[in-house]
Amino acid sequence: MGAKYKMQAARPVFDAHAPMSLVLPTVEVDESADQHLMRTAKHYLSVRLAKPPHMDELADALGVSKKRIADAFRNSLGMTVTQFLREERMRKARRLLVQTSLDIQAIAQELGFSSSANFSNAFHSHVGMSPSDFRRTAPLESITSLQGSVQWSSPDEL
């Protein structure tokens, strides 16, 4: 049985019995235990990319067994926790390369790599090109398609 979480609806509804009052209805969202675990685990890991916890630490932090976490990742994402961390690191690396002027060493440190050479090798294996080449050749569409992207607007739109 899934846990129920109450959320306020995004759009206000006027109550017919109170003509001038604004009532936000409560909507119940049925989130399965696996969905809740995955959402929590992904967030927990994503904010700790530079120094990800070991499975024992993750299990303790989430209050479940290592097997439960491993099964949830396999069933929900079709990958292991380690694969998820690698994907998240590379997603963040692509975003930082395109959206910032941080040098490769700073990006490597932010993502928890022991050296820029290790980061460059991992990035090249994952993406098929060096971080420098990716930064130089990344199309404009990738700037706005990566999660966490900034919205670009012309001065006239401001």
Residue pairs with C-beta under 8 A, 6 or more apart in sequence:
2 30
2 31
2 32
2 33
2 35
2 36
3 31
3 32
3 33
3 36
4 28
4 29
4 30
4 31
5 28
5 29
5 31
6 26
6 27
6 28
6 29
7 26
7 27
7 28
7 29
8 24
8 25
8 26
8 27
9 24
9 25
9 26
9 27
12 22
12 23
12 24
13 23
13 24
13 25
14 21
14 22
14 23
15 21
15 22
15 23
31 39
34 72
34 75
34 76
35 76
37 62
37 64
37 68
37 69
37 72
38 72
38 73
38 76
38 77
40 62
41 58
41 62
41 69
41 72
41 73
41 81
42 84
44 53
44 58
44 61
44 62
45 52
45 53
45 58
45 81
45 84
45 85
45 88
46 88
49 85
49 88
49 89
49 92
49 110
49 111
49 112
50 109
50 110
50 111
50 112
51 112
52 85
52 112
53 61
55 66
55 69
55 70
55 81
56 66
58 66
58 69
58 81
59 65
59 66
59 68
59 69
62 69
69 81
70 80
70 81
73 79
73 80
73 81
73 84
74 80
77 84
79 87
86 122
86 126
89 111
89 112
89 122
90 122
90 123
90 126
90 127
91 146
91 147
92 110
92 111
93 107
93 111
93 119
93 123
93 131
94 127
94 134
94 138
94 142
94 146
95 146
95 147
95 148
95 149
96 102
96 107
96 110
97 107
97 131
97 134
97 135
97 138
98 134
98 135
98 138
98 142
98 143
98 146
99 143
99 146
99 148
99 149
99 150
100 107
102 110
104 116
104 119
104 120
104 131
104 132
105 116
107 119
107 131
108 115
108 116
108 118
108 119
108 120
111 119
113 119
113 122
119 131
120 130
120 131
123 130
123 131
123 134
124 130
124 131
127 134
129 137
143 149
143 150
143 152
144 151
144 152
